Amino acid sequence: MPSQPEIYAKYADSTPVEKSARPSRISGPDTNAIGPHSVLRWDTINNRIYQRREYDANNHPVRDIDFTSPTFPRSGRMRPGHPRPPHQHRFYINDPKIGTTSGFIRGAAELLEQPD
């Protein structure tokens, strides 16, 4: 009997993303962009946006918006305590004493903040 594919994440409509079919990581910022901008991580298997990363005018990451949520690989069940998609992860300066040259860390998942 063939083994079941590992489910890595699910979209809000429960469409699964197999671990072996995850889209490539975001490569950014877009060096041709002028000012704040976003870069998309596109899921070519399911033909939709997997993730969006926002950058400020200085090309520093601001937040990721994830359009999937992680699952337990064997069962495909959503992970408890993780917000359903879409949700956001804000970026923080790694060491505020040093500043942006210390790099950025991605924060925990939180409910998506809607713009005013």
N, C-alpha and C positions, 0 to 999 in steps of 0.2 A: 504494500500500500504506500503510495507516495506521501511524503511529509507535507504538511500544510505550510504555506509561505508565512514568514514572520511579518506580522502587521506592526509597523512602526508608529503610525499615527492615523487619526481619522479627521475628516472634515466635519463641519457642523451637520451636514446631511448624512453622516455616518459612512461616507465613501472612504474605504481604507487606502492607506499608502503602504505598500510592501517595503520592508527594509531594503531589499535589493533594488528598488525602483525610486529611492529618494532622489530628489533633484540635487544638482550640484550646489555647493555652498555659494553664498552671495559673494560676488567679487565687486568691490566698490571701495571708495566712492567713485562716481563717474567723473573722471578728470576733465571732461569737456563741459560739465555742468557749471553754470554760473549761479551762485547763491544756493539756498536750501533746495534739496532735491531728494528723490527716492530712487532706490534700485530694487527691482523685483527678482524674486527667485521663482521661476516658472516650472510648474509640474507638467511636463509634456505627455505623460501617460494619461493623466486625468484632465488635461487641457484646462488648467486653471492656475491662479496665483497661489503659491504655497506660502510665501513669506514676502513681506515688504520691509526694507530697511530705510529709515529716514536719516538724512544727514543735514547738518546745519551749514551756514554759509562758509565755514572754515573746513568743511569736509570731515567733521567729527561726527561719529554716530550718535543719534539722539534716541531712537527706539526702533525695535522690531515689532511688526504686527504679524503674528502667526495666524494663519488660516486653518491650521490643524492643531490638535492636541495630542500629546503622547499617549500611547497605550501600553499595556502589558503585552509583550510580543507573542506569547503562546496563546493567550485567550482573546486578544484584541479588545479587552475591556479598557475603558478610559481609566486613567490614573486618578485616584481620589484626591481632592483638594486642588486639582489643577483646573483653572477656568476653561470653560468651553470656548471654542473658537468663534469669532476672532478674539484674541486677547493680545496684550502688549507686554513687552520687556523693555524697560528703560535702560539706557546706558549711563554709567557713572564713571567719573575719573578714578582710575585705579588708586592713585595716591594724591589726595588734594594738596598736600604740602609741596609736591613736585609740580603738579599741574598736568596739562594734557600730554606732555612728553612721557608721562608714566604709563600712558595707554588707557584703555577703557575696559570696564567689565560689564557684562550683561546682567541686569537684575532679574529677580524672580518674576514669574508670570503674575499678571494682575489683570483685573477687568479693564477692558479697553476704555480709555479716556476719550470722550467725544469732544471735538472742538466746539467752541461757542458759536 
